[in-house]
Amino acid sequence: MAWQTPKTDWTPPDGVTDADLNRIEGNIQELQNTKETPSGAQTKVDTHEAKAAPHSGHETPVGRRLRLIRTKPRPPHIVGMKLPMVRRPR
């Protein structure tokens, strides 16, 4: 069954008809029939990697990314502060 455009202009007096249910069920079946399988997704990845296409951001060192996350300095009362060991009850 082919995809049918879903109804988006529902109003309370419309109600749900047999035709509506058939369209909804048909669209669900169409999605099931056309969904990508894990092997199909892996094939796409393998093809992409074989082309060795460059990606932006892959060359950024991890340390630089971590420095960008911390934009605010730590408050002075926390710097160098050691927290006491707390034992959890068993």
N, C-alpha and C positions, 0 to 999 in steps of 0.2 A: 504494500500500500504506500502511496506517495504522501509526502508531508502536506498537511493542510494548514493554512494560516489559522492560528488560534483566534478565538473570539475575545476581544479585549473591551468591548463596550457593554458589559453586563449591566442590567438594571433589575431591581427587585421583581417587577412584574414578569420579566422574561421567563424565569424558571429554567430548569435544566431539561432539555428534551432528549429524545433518543438519538437524534442527529448530533447533539452536542457530545453525548457520551461516546458515540461511535467515532467522532473526530478526535476526542481526547485519547481514547484507547488506541486508535490508529496512529496517532502521533507518538505515543509511548512506544508502540511496537516499531515504528520507523527509527526512533532513537536507539532502541536495542539492536536493530539490524545494522545500523551504520556506525556504532561506537567503535572506537579504536581499541585494538587488542594490545596487550603488553608486548607481544612479539612485533607488531606493527610499529609501535612506538620505539622499540629498541632498534629496529631497522632504520628508522629516521635518524636516530642519534648516531648510529654507526656510519651512515652516509655523510652526516654533517661533520663528524670527526675526521673522516677520511679526506674531506676537502681541506682540513686544517684551517678553517675560517677563523680569523682573529676575533676576539671578543674584547669589548672595552671593559676595563676594570680588572681583567685577569692578571695584568702585569703589576698591579698595585701590591706592594708588600703588606703583609698582614699587620705589621707594627704600625704602619701609617693609618690603616683603617681604624685601629684601636685608639690611636691618638685623636682622630677626628671625632670619635664618640664622646670623649671626655672634653667638653668645652669649658666647663667651669672649674676653677681651682677648688681643692678641698678646703673646708673651713679650717682655720688655724687650730682649733681645739681638738680636731680629729687627727691631724697629721701626727704621726708617731705615737698615737695612743694605743696602748695594749689592752685588749679586752680580757677579763678574767675567764678562766676555764669554767665551764658550767657542765656538770655531769647530769645526764638524763637518767631519771629513775627507770629501773628495769621492770 
